[in-house]
Amino acid sequence: MRSDLEMIDEWIQPNIRVLDLACGPGELLHHLIKNKQVNGYGLEIGPDDLNTCIKKGIPVLEQNIDEGLQNFDDQSFDLVLMTHALQQFRRPDLLIDEMLRIGKECIITFPNFGHWRSRLHLALKGRMPVSDFLPYNWYDTPNIHFFTFQDFERLCREKNIKILRWAAVDGQLKDHWWIRSMPNLFSETAIFHISR
Amino acid sequence: MPDVIPADSVGIVTPQIAQFDTPLALSCGQTLSSYQLVYETYGTLNKSASNAVLICHALSGDHHAAGYHTLSDTKPGWWDTAIGPGKAIDTNKFFVIALNNLGGCCGSTGPTSINPETGQRWEASFPIVTVEDWVESQARLADVLGIQTFAAIVGGSLGGMQVLEWSIRFPTRLKSAVIVASAPKLSTQNIAFNEVARQSIRRDPDFFDGNYIENNSVPTNGLGLARMLGHITYLSDDAMGAKFGRQMRHDRYQYNYGIEFEVESYLRYQGEAFTKRFDANTYMLMTKALDYFDPASQTGGDLSAVLSRAQCEFLLVSFTTDWRFAPERSEEIVNALVKAGKLVSYAKIEATEGHDAFLFPIPRYMAVLSTFLTRIASNVTTETK
């Protein structure tokens, strides 16, 4: 399992209802279903990822998140998850509202564009950063919104969203004291646990 | 005729008949004192009888789902694309049962059968049967075949409704439910289409209030018309457009009511061909079974409440251009299952064929079905060991 997923795992209680938005091949859900006995569902639109989930016996629903989540009732899940996908949707702000409507709590992870290497890349080369973690060109990237650790914090503040806890990790998904002290500069992946 | 039986075919199959003498109380209040069901099986039942798959047919389907009856058959069974060795419903792993439902016209007791109490054909007097009645009779067939629990029950369209009913009525008798291009109940528009189909049959002077065999007659016009209408609703606008466009029979308009456009010829042919293989009373019964199905009515319209009884896991599949049983209808079932906390997966398959897509071997559709059933088969194997 990816280690950002491992970190999230520690935050998740057993036997809860979980909705994983853009669950991909379902690594985290598979782990949570097997080890924490959660009642979990993933949403996905990639045919290969869907099939991988079906193969593993992970409940997965083909649903385009950009077309809305109205089919899920208010507070019908204990936890709504989204790992490394928020930057791919049309309106992340509205999506967060929806996630907090459906779930009592949410965990969101995203690539921090404020990382010093991104800043340096843009400052020195004058071109949009392409990294191992975000290996796309500006024109073909599925990541249509770039935002930073601070941007996300600020959005939460504006929306009166509670940040229950957060973590910031590097490319190896380790946390260090220097990342923790300056997450906007040093974290490559930001992890937020939020609620209303 | 196939020159050689393809390697992935179940080959030559022989229908079998099961006779039931325990009366069956029907939803309509009447009782069938005895009846028979015709069925076919493909593959081998394992020792623990845990690898059985039941196929539920749709409006005009029957028990001949795969393989050939004779070497001179022009076509294999109606779902041969999905059932066979190595296919999505793999007969190397599963023991597959397909039957003709009660009220049918292909060998199971129905309007064309003899009513033992009168010695005459049932015809119009055959009671209206429902999805619930079918499922009850299918369970009795399973009893006869020594199957307590199905590994999977699979059906498309009206067949999917039977699968849904199974999951509610006999929750412990199936491990998994595969519901394709179906709905938890018909929409108003669907009922309306069915009513037009029925009226076209009933208003045919050759219908004789349903007793047409007795009157040496066949309501071919009405049944053909019903089928033409149905056929339009099974195809998508795009699929029809791609197939026929505005192709014409002649170089120029004839300004009469003969066939101008090829699509007219196609529909007439489809209508006529159908009357040669199908019984009008059965067609009407099947449309009524569709109309009446509404399991959520048991729980005040709350689908998720009635589905909370289910214990199996579910796979739902819909097709993008299906407007007779649109993806949104499958999603109603999916949402209710999620609400009830049931194990469910759902795939919305890109397809041009409309409702008919469920009968086509669309690669992604077959892959999803096969992936799901492969896991079910391996669960069965593990449990058996």
Interface residues (C-beta under 8 A of the other chain):
Chain A: R17 N39 Y41 P47 L50 N51 C53 I54 K55 K56 G57 I58 P59 V60 L61 E62 Q63 N71 F72 D73 S76
Chain B: E313 L315 E331 V334 N335 V338 K339 G341 L343 V344 S345 Y346 A347 K348 R364 A367 V368 T371 F372 T374 R375
